[in-house]
């Protein structure tokens, strides 16, 4: 390359030469492989006796793939340095809306499309409120959470709508393609590819990430900051609504109560995936891998005889430990910490010896 | 743990006597200090020694390292290398708090008082006198003693007045009183006069002279050479992160001092003489006003012309530029290449061929953690080559590499985060970003702030070459030499208004120096 006229540092090779995002993605893949090997070797039932079995590895997807979809959605917002707490309630509301439309006589697929579109509009409204009135996304979407959750309960009445068409349940929920590949996995794969291309290869995604790194600098560089952030909230709501469709199809009923419990696992997958909670850094494939790590961890440990409580503790420890390790490696803090400890203990602080730093 | 003895005050944090009478004079020395910020070197092995009973002034251009030196010595920044020696004792791991315990106090450029607290609370913050009950404060003692501290520093305010109602000058005097309360007798003033009136400056100087009379050790930073000669006992010159000269004020002329500050490399550069009378107008600003910041600003720039906006910090130069670019609102007209530029925003400005290089590179320019390549293409994401809706990485890389080469960015690779580059290379990258946008009118705000001499020369030649290619350029700079060297014409902004204009060979340091303080003709 023509710019490399004056190497600033000796070229590093191998692991150290990779940027922090790539290093984290590879670490996650390593964790996932280790996890699968462990459960595979230690718990024979985890594989469930073959790929076609509903208790198989792939079959477990129906317990967490909708969380992964929600994670992909909220990820857009987090990339820009915002947060969307309404996605859980949004998915529940979307399911109820779709079921009520259908029970009111609408074609099921039309109901699906219409509810997803309406949820996108709700996301648009939230984004407009946040950017126009310059409010914190945390507060606005928290309010959205309350409103959507209660609206869903009020709409469905005492009996949650059930008895959805089996074609719908099979296509978005428990069905498989050729008896092997869960259809929900196909939906997720499409969304995952889409999200990856949007963030890493589109103009919108590039500007979204720049906003997350430095919102002011993005504005000075001509990025339409408000418009871009609003689009992220629309995407977040859309993905949450699609996740809501999958929840309804999986359980055969629209559930207002399940959505909000998916919110924190979704955010967990995003941050474990290496996306900076304050925006900017991160890779979409990291989020995808992290959502699988978390998704398989719970059933794996349960199969292993670990109680539900301990499973949650294990997830907390995994998150804390890995993010601490990542933060320290990103900032080269290992050395910094050693230096600080040495200074604190008073044994030869490295700052004191006079150096002959000199440049003519 | 023993809790039998409850001390009302930990030892050594009682307020000092108002007149500083228990002070043991001591010198304070920094040896071979090195400090970098995200790759930009602010100090490289600089040494300076402050003596008691002396007002010692640091001078130098913006980014020379003056503030960094004082901040390192006051514990605000941790040096990468070097030692700090106070009265023969080496200070290790200095923080602002431990610095104060050693008697070192920095009066910052912008006073950092707590706006909603009263003057007296601000005075005693950190060492509130305790009353007999636990967690209680002896308000009466505080208010009574506050008066004598205020008197010492010549501050005439009601101690109960909220700090937010004090003027900047009063806030600075309050900071000085705080230094006395904290028993500090090494006091540094980081450009205290930049936002003071002439009278307020005299009040501050009176105080500094009185403290000098009591053998305090005083450090001072100023850009105003008249002040420097008036108040200083010693002058140390910094340039490009190093100490380059030390003078006694009565043994040096103004010219020698300026030469030491600016350096010969730049001083030798010749002014260019160009005839632009036939060129068309590229940018016309007509009656631009924004509440408080500036009013009725009108000027125009021809194609290929370099127009300077001179003025003091806070005169409204940056606000004017940001309003033209659309970052901040303003009323009035802007005409770009003959077409009115309405509904101003950065995105539409860039599309219309107007670009603005912001003054604050760290906050408004670079994306510190983002690769050099994406920093360069950040302002032109909308027009990067695409395949359908998808960006083409290979094509983008080629574009960024060419742009980097054009402004001579030196980096090991385009893929490293921009924060690992020196300040000069970061600024070269900012120029490559904005040149990619193919501007017709370019506003450069402090284009050489915080860059080394080599980058400065490169940036000057970039500005020369793009103005030769017919781009109209507006330069905002606090370095008057820069305006003298680069500009075909200079207008001065004073308190938000255009007060005067010079062109051609009449642009001299002396002329600009009087223009920026509001003098219309000499």
Interface residues (C-beta under 8 A of the other chain):
Chain A: X1 X2 X3 X4 X5 X6 X7 X8 X9 X11 X19 X197 X201 X202 X203 X206 X207 X209 X210 X213 X214 X216 X217 X218 X219 X220 X221 X222 X223 X224 X280 X281 X343 X349 X351 X352 X353 X354 X355 X356 X357 X358 X359
Chain B: X31 X32 X34 X41 X44 X45 X78 X79 X80 X81 X82 X83 X90 X92 X93 X242 X327 X345 X346 X347 X349 X350 X351 X356 X358 X363 X364 X365 X366 X367 X368 X369 X370 X371 X374 X378 X379 X381 X382 X384 X386 X389 X390 X391 X393 X401 X402 X404 X405 X409 X410 X411 X412 X413 X414 X415 X416 X420 X421 X433 X437
